[in-house]
Amino acid sequence: MRFLTRFIKSQTGMTMTEMVVGGGIAAIAALGAASLLGGMSGGSKTAEMVIEKTQFASSLGVYLNTKFGCTDLQNSVTGTFTTTDQEMSLKEWKYRGISPWEKDQIFSDKYKKDLYLKSFTGKFVSLDATLPSVTMSYKPDGGGPEVTEKLTKTMLKVRAVVILNEREYPHEFNLPVMITAAKQIRFCGDNKTIAETCGSLGGKYDTTTEECKLKETCQVQGSFKVLTCSPLVSPLPYCDTSRGDNTNNQVTGLQTCPPPSVQISTGGENWTIQKDCGKKCTMDVNNSLRYVTCMYCPPE
């Protein structure tokens, strides 16, 4: 009987040691579960912010290439752009209902300083005197007398640095622009391409309607393409011909225009590729493809 009593006592209840060990295991399990749920919640928020950052960059790129974005750019800095980065403020762009967009702007109260625009700058890539130019006639936006002026073609680099969870994510946009002698932007992005083509064809561009009025008597006397790349390192083929190659004028058989026609640029592309230049060596090769049309417009 004494043995049976001792056996029953040993099988009922829990000792203090067992309770302490059991409680510790439960606490560790609860802490692990809470940490897992917290990590899942934090990961979901980070994923949302990554998507938001990507959509912001995509929307900004589209906006800068529109006529309205071009106008907004012209008024985004005090004075004019230079070859040094200047802080910008897009006053008309209402992304997510927020305006203006400038440095230190948060994306929403939900993310606060976990996602914000650290800096927003722009500068001309070059203002060299050798940059190509074209004399154009156009009607100013909103009406007014026709203007004829010489415009220089260059690039405007816009840089938006976004902070996401204390980490920097820079987004850069190279925007083709046409500027006046006073460095004022006249045309940019898609608007610039249309205006330049119109001017090259001897037409008059209306900035309000975005229409081009051409002379009816002009004649096209052939066209050709010119592909160049730099740096030129022989004998390796560094030029990228995947988007086009040099072609001759069908009229002259050369990359020339027959007189009295004039050589005008009707567009082109610029891009950079990486080439292998040897063991542990890569280099950036800048490619430029230009479309040239030979145009003759008899005097009126």
HUFEN-V435984 format. One record per backbone hydrogen bond with DSSP energy under -1.0 kcal/mol. NH is the residue of the N-H (numbers start at 0). CO is the residue of the C=O. E is the energy in kcal/mol with one decimal. If there is no record, write none. Layout:
BEGIN
NH_CO_E / NH_CO_E
END
This chain:
BEGIN
4_0_-2.6 / 5_1_-2.1 / 6_2_-2.0 / 7_3_-2.3 / 8_4_-2.2 / 9_5_-1.6 / 18_14_-2.0 / 19_15_-2.3 / 20_16_-2.5 / 21_17_-2.7 / 22_18_-2.6 / 23_19_-2.1 / 24_20_-2.1 / 25_21_-2.2 / 26_22_-2.4 / 27_23_-2.3 / 28_24_-2.3 / 29_25_-2.6 / 30_26_-2.7 / 31_27_-2.4 / 32_28_-2.3 / 33_29_-2.5 / 34_30_-2.3 / 35_31_-2.4 / 36_32_-2.6 / 37_33_-2.5 / 38_34_-2.6 / 39_35_-2.5 / 40_36_-2.3 / 41_37_-2.7 / 42_38_-2.6 / 43_39_-1.9 / 44_40_-1.9 / 45_41_-2.3 / 46_42_-2.3 / 47_43_-1.9 / 48_44_-2.1 / 49_45_-2.4 / 50_46_-2.0 / 51_47_-2.3 / 52_48_-2.7 / 53_49_-2.2 / 54_50_-2.5 / 55_51_-2.2 / 56_52_-2.1 / 57_53_-2.2 / 58_54_-2.6 / 59_55_-2.4 / 60_56_-2.1 / 61_57_-1.8 / 62_58_-2.5 / 63_59_-2.4 / 65_62_-1.7 / 69_65_-2.1 / 70_66_-1.9 / 71_67_-2.3 / 72_68_-2.3 / 73_69_-1.8 / 74_70_-1.0 / 75_72_-1.7 / 85_121_-1.7 / 87_119_-3.6 / 88_75_-1.0 / 89_100_-2.2 / 96_93_-1.4 / 97_94_-2.0 / 100_89_-2.1 / 103_116_-3.8 / 104_101_-1.4 / 106_114_-1.8 / 111_107_-2.3 / 113_110_-2.4 / 114_111_-1.4 / 115_162_-1.7 / 116_104_-2.9 / 117_160_-2.1 / 118_160_-1.2 / 120_158_-2.6 / 121_85_-1.6 / 122_156_-1.5 / 123_81_-3.2 / 124_154_-3.0 / 130_127_-1.7 / 133_150_-2.6 / 135_148_-2.7 / 137_146_-2.8 / 138_204_-2.6 / 142_139_-1.9 / 146_137_-3.3 / 148_135_-2.1 / 150_133_-3.1 / 151_178_-2.8 / 152_131_-3.0 / 153_176_-2.2 / 155_174_-2.9 / 156_122_-3.2 / 157_172_-2.8 / 158_120_-2.9 / 159_170_-2.9 / 160_118_-2.3 / 161_168_-2.5 / 162_115_-3.1 / 163_166_-2.6 / 164_113_-2.7 / 166_163_-1.3 / 168_161_-2.4 / 170_159_-2.2 / 172_157_-2.5 / 174_155_-3.0 / 176_153_-2.6 / 177_186_-2.6 / 178_151_-2.6 / 179_183_-2.3 / 182_179_-1.9 / 185_177_-3.0 / 186_177_-1.4 / 188_175_-2.2 / 189_64_-1.4 / 192_188_-1.6 / 193_189_-1.8 / 194_190_-2.3 / 195_191_-2.9 / 196_192_-2.2 / 197_193_-2.3 / 198_194_-2.6 / 199_195_-2.7 / 200_196_-1.6 / 201_198_-1.5 / 202_197_-2.8 / 203_212_-2.3 / 204_136_-1.9 / 205_210_-2.8 / 206_138_-2.1 / 209_205_-2.1 / 212_203_-2.6 / 218_295_-2.9 / 220_293_-3.3 / 223_291_-2.3 / 225_289_-2.2 / 227_287_-2.6 / 229_285_-1.9 / 237_235_-1.4 / 243_240_-1.0 / 246_224_-1.8 / 248_253_-2.9 / 252_248_-2.8 / 255_253_-1.7 / 260_257_-1.8 / 261_294_-2.8 / 263_292_-2.4 / 265_290_-2.7 / 268_288_-2.2 / 270_286_-1.9 / 272_284_-2.0 / 274_282_-2.5 / 276_280_-2.1 / 280_277_-1.8 / 282_274_-2.0 / 284_272_-3.0 / 285_229_-2.7 / 286_270_-3.4 / 287_227_-2.8 / 288_268_-2.6 / 289_225_-2.5 / 290_266_-2.3 / 291_223_-2.8 / 292_263_-2.6 / 293_221_-2.8 / 294_261_-2.3 / 295_218_-2.9
END
